[in-house]
Amino acid sequence: MAHAYRTTPFYKERLEAAGLDPKGRITVKQWEKIPLLRREDIQKAGKTLHSAKVPPSHGKIGGIFTSGSTGKPIHALRTRLFMFFFDSITLRDHYWQGFDVTKKLAAIRSSKKGDAPYPDGGKGHWGNITGATPGAGNAVTLNLLCTAKEQVDWLQRQNPEYILTLPSNFRQLAEYCLENKIKLPNLRKGQTISEAVSPAVRDICREAWGVELCDIYSAREAGYLALQCPDHGHYHAQSEVTMVEVLNDEGKACEPGEMGRVVVTPLHNFAMPLLRYDIGDYAEAGEDCPCGRGLPVLKRVIGREQGMLVLRSGEKVTTLLGSGDIKKFLGLAPVRQYQFVQKDLETIEVRLAAKRKIKKKEEDSIKEWLTAKYGCPFTVTFVYLDEIEKGPSGKYNDFICEVKT
């Protein structure tokens, strides 16, 4: 905080306006006075967020752009020291999850045009630290925008022990394998990134391949936020590198079992400090974990704010669909792919890619299901597509909220 005040015009003005003196230790009350930093603030601030005096020992400074999945992409600076800690948490995750890094990892994550195209894909690595370890196994990559058929064909030829991809992509791969009775005999575990992973996705991966998924919660501009506990289903905040707060609507820390906004402060990025950055996600605070690791617990990560349903009262509720929800929904009509879009406080648009033409009776059943699921009546409209496109970063959201709040 003192570094941000001394070396960035943005924080000098912001902290003074909040009546804060960054010298010496600060109390929890003082910390809570720091206004939340939002993506719009970062976009507007531009270079005034960049430190004029980064310690030379922190190494080379590099820049990255976020994926823009929120529609509000930002440019962030990161030091080599920041990346050293990032690599260290990568190594911790491999250790926690019991990955045998002498085996093959297949990563399907890049959506950049021309990157790792089908049918051959490309070469990757296990990580800057892990991949440099003597005896580290092969890592291969394929473009995320390849079809499920192409991806499965490539995976069969590669026959990896581990797959890394987005939860929505795992779901379509598992569905394709189940429909076509395809096995991946070497597969030991899957790792998810970039999106909230639902119980339904975990269930279908168990059904298709008999494997568990482990999740990473991170952001390009902030680094690692939390890793899935290898002994339990919840997450441990990576407090050595990032301060993670879960805040209620009053801006106070959530009690265990309460859902709130995720606010993060990367601790080692002195090139572009982000103090109390509202990352746009929601999570549920958890009880202390009996595993003994001693790190704060997030019981579950709900995902992005634009995936929350806004009721007429202004209240926001999670749209996370459980395994039973999805099973019931898919039993109403022959749906291959779906997406729900809340257009306003009274209207939900249902986008469907169907195996055949949907009947009026089936549409009515879907309307009834939505009303029962979310507890209030909506005007439901239908849009039929050959395929529902992924977002600009290759991510796929099954619920999008377009309501401005």
N, C-alpha and C positions, 0 to 999 in steps of 0.2 A: 504493500500500500504506500509506504514511504517512497519507494522507487517510482511508482506510478505518479505520485504527486510531484516529485522533483523533476521528472524527465519527460512528462507528456502534458501538453497544453490542455487536452481534454479533461484529464483527471485533476489537474490543478484547479480548474474552474469548477468542476463538479463537486469535489470534496469541500472546497471553500464555501460553495453555495449551500452545502448540507451542514455547515458549521463544524466541520471536522478538522482536527489538527493531527496529522499523521505521524507526529513525532512520538517515539516510544511505543509502549504497549497500548492496545486499545481494548475496550470492554465489549462484551456481546451487544450491549445497548448501542454503543457507538458503531459497531459493525452493521447493525440492522438499520442504521440511518443512511447507509450508502444506497443510493437509488439503484434499482435493478437496471442492468444494461440489456437492451433489446437489440435485435438485429437491425432495426431501423436506425437506432443510435449509432451502430457501427458503420452502417452505410453512409450516414450523414457526416459522421466525424472524420472519415477518411484518414489522412495522414496525421491528424492531431492526436490519434490514438497510438502512433508510433513513438517509441522511446527515442529521445535525442542522445542518450548515453547508455548503451548496452554494455555491461561489463565485458571486456575483451575475452575473459576466460570462458564465456558462454558460447564462444565459437561462431561459426558462419551463420548468417541469417538467410533464410529462404522464405519464399512466399507461396501460398496455395490459395485456391478458390474452393469454397464449399460447393457441395453438389448442387445447391439451388433447388432441392426438392420442396422447399417451403415457398418457392417463387421469389425469395429474397436472398440471392447469393451474395456472399461477402468475401473480401480478400483479407487473408490473415497472414501475419509474419510468425515464423517459428525459428528458434535458435537451435544450434547443434546440441546444446545441453538439454533442451526440451525433447529433442529426438532421442537422446541417450536414455532419458527416463522412459520415453515411449517404448523403446526397444527392450528395456528392462522389464516392463509390465508384460510385453509380448512373451518374454521368456518365462515369467511367472505363470502366465496363462497356460503355456505348453506344459509346464511342470504340474500345475494343479489338475489339469485335465488328463494327465497321463499319456500325452502324445508320444509315440515312438518316432522321433524325428529322422530315423534312418529309413522310414517308409515313405510312400508316395502321397503327396498332397495334391488334390485337384481343386483349383480355385476358379470359380465362375463368378466374376465380380465386375470386371471392366465393361463399360458400355460405350467406350470410345470407338468411333467408326474406324474399321481396319485393324483394330487391336485383337490379336489372337483369334483370327477367323476360323470358322469351320471349313474343312474337316480336320485339319491338323492341330489347330490351336497354337499355343506358344509355350515358351519356357518361363517359369517363375522361380520363386525361392521361398523357403520357410520363414524368412525374416532376416533382417540385417545381422542379428546376432546368431540366431539358431541356424540360419542357412550357411553361415561361415564355419560352423562346427565341423571338424573332421568326421567324415562318415555320414553327414547329413544326406537324407534321401532326396529324390527328385521332386520337384514341384512343377506342375504343368497348369496352364491356364487356357480358358476358352471365353469368348465374348458372351456377355450376359444376354445380349439381344438375339442370340441363336434360338431357334425353336426348341421345344421340349424334345422332339424327335431327334434333332441334331445333337443336342446335349447328351441324351441318353446313349446314342450311338457312340459318341466320343468317349463317354465314361466307360462303356463296355470295353472299348479298345484299350483305354488307359488302366482300367481295373485298379483304382486307387484304394488305399486304406482309409483316407480321410477326404472329405469334401467340404469346402468352404464356399458358401454363397448366401444369398438373401433368403429369409423365411418364405416369402412368396414364391421364390424360384424353387426352393425345396418342395413346396406343396405341389407345384405343377410337375416336377420330376417324379415325385412319389405317385401322383395320380396316373401319370403316363406308364410308369413301371407296373402298377397294379392292373391297369386296363390291359396291358400287353403281356402280363405274366413274366416280367423281366426282373432278374435278380442281379445284384452287384456283390458277388461272393466274397470279395476281399474287404468290403467296407466295414470299418470298425466304429466310426463316429462321424457326425456332421457338426460343423461349426457355423453359427449364424451371425450375420453382421447387418448393420444399417437400418433394420426395421424391427419393430416389436415382434417377438415370436409368441404365437398363441399356443395354448394347450392342444388345439386341433392340429396344428402343424407338427407338433411333437408326436401326437398319436399316429398320424398317417405315415410318418417316417418309421415308426416302430412297426407298423403294419406292413409297409412295403419292404423294408430291409432288415428289421430287427435291431435297429441302432438307436442310440440316444443322441439328442442335440445338445450342444453347449453353446451359450450365447456370450457375445461381447457387446458391451454398451459403451460406445465411444462417439466422438465427433471430431472431424478433421481439424477444426479450429481450436478445440479444447483438449484433444487427446483422449486417453482412456478415462472413463467415468466409473465403470463398475465391471466386474467379472462375475460370471455365474459360479456359485459355490459348488465344488465338486461333490460335496456330501449332501446338499439339499438343493431345492429348486430355485431358491432366491439368489440375490446378487449381493456382492460385497463392494461397497464404494472403495475406490483406490485412493485412499486418503493421503498416501505419501506423495502423490503427484497432483491430485485435484481435490479441492474442498467441494463436497456435494451437499447442498441443502435441498430439502423438500418442504415447500412453504404452502400454507393454506391461504385463503383469500385475504386474510388480515396481515399476511406477511410474516407470520410466526411459524416456527418449526412444527411440522406435523407430528402427531403422536403415532405410535405403531397402529397400523390399520387404517390410518387416514390417507387419502389421496391428495396430492398437491403438485405444484409446479416444481420442476427441476431447475435449480439455480446453481451454477458452477463457477469456481474460481481456480484456473490452472495456477499451480504454485511455482513453476519453474520457467515460465515464458516471459522474460524481461524485455523482449523486443516489442511486444504488443500486449500489455497487461489487459486482462479481462476480469474485472472485479464484479462479482455477483451477476454473472451473465445468465439471463433467462433464456435457456436454450430452446424453449418452445415445446418441451415434452412434459408429460405427467407421469408420476410414479407413486407407488404406495409405500409408505415408510414401514419398516419391519422391526420385529423384536430382535434382541441380541441373539446371535447364532451360537449353538452349542458346539460348533466345530472347533473352536479354540483359536481361530485366526484373528479375532479381536477387532475386525473392521466393521464399520457401520453397515446396516442391512437395508436394502431395497427389496421389499417382498415381491414386487413385480414392476416392470416398466410398461406403462400403458402405451406410450408412444406420443406422436405429435399432437399438438393442440388442434390442428385442422382435421384430425381424425375423431374429434369429440362431437357428440350430438348436442346441439343447443336447444333447450326447451323454451317454450313461450315465456316462462318466468325468468329466463336468462341463465338458469342453472345449466351446467355442462355435465354430461354423463358419458361414461366410457361406452364405446361401441364394440368393444372386444367380443368376438363371437367364440363361445366355447365349442368343444367337439359336438355336444348334443345339439346346439343351435344350428351348426352347419349341416349336420346329418339331417335334421328336420327340414331345413330349408331346401337342401338338394333333393329331398323326397317329394317336394311339391311340384317340381318341373324338371325336365331334362336339361339342366344348366351345365355348361362347360366352364364358364367364367362369369363372375359377377362383380359389380361395383355399385355401392350406394352413394349418392351425392345429395347432401342436404342443400337445396337451392335457397331456401329461406326458412323462416320459423314454422311454416305450415306445409312445406313441400319437400318430398324426397323423390329424387329421380333414380330409378332402378335401371342400371345398364347391364344387359345380358348378352352373352354369346352362348347360343343354345344349340343343342344337337338337332333340333327340328323346330318348326314353328310352334310357339307357345300359344296354348288355347286360352280363351277368355276365362274359363273356370280356373285355370292354373294361375292366371294373373290375379284373380280375386283371392285365391289362397295365399299368394305372396303378400298381398295387401293386408290380409288378416294376420299373417305371421308378423309383419312389421309392427302393426298396431300392438299386438300382444307383447312383442319383444321390447319395445321402447316405451310402452305404458301410456301412450297418448295417440289420438288419431292424426294422421297426416294425409294430405292429398298425395297420392302416389302416381307417378307417371313412369312410362316404360320407354326405353331406347334400346333397339336391337342392333348389335354390331357383329361383324365376323370375328373380330378379336378386340379385346380391350387393351389399349396401348399402355405401356409402362410410362412412368414419368421421365423427365429429361435426364435423370441419372441412372435410369434402368430400374428404379424402384417401382413397386406396385402397391397401391393402397386400396384396400377393399372398402374403405369409407372415407369420403372427402366432405368436409364441411366448408361451404362457401359463404356462411353467414358471418358478417362483419360484427365483431364484438368489441 
